[in-house]
Amino acid sequence: MQLLADKQWQPDSSDVILQAFRTLDSQNKGYISSEVMETYLVNNELPFQPNELNTFLNLVKEPQTGNIYYEDYATLFPKDM
């Protein structure tokens, strides 16, 4: 996330973001639990740092359920980039 904040890396379009989330949501529930998302974000080639992970999860997860309703999140980004 720091790369986005520093404008070192442009965010993907909302369509690309939705497709990525839908790939992770194999049961087509419309959401991903924050625990599952955290696992993905810290176990990849460019893992999120703890402060980046906390910032991201605080922005996107629904406080009562802890779920990330990704269609809502994707609306934060332009349709076409």
QUIKA-V765515 format. One line per field, one symbol per residue. phi: phi as a letter, one per 30 degrees, with the letter a starting at -180 (. if undefined). psi: psi as a letter, one per 30 degrees, with the letter a starting at -180 (. if undefined). A space follows every 50 residues. Layout:
phi=???
psi=???
This chain:
phi=.dddddhdbdddddddddddddddcdchdjabddddddeddccbdcddde dddddddddcddedcidcddddddddcedbb
psi=eeeeeggfkkllleeeeeeeeeefifghfglkleeeeeeeffhaeikkle eeeeeeefefkkeefgljjfeeefffkkek.
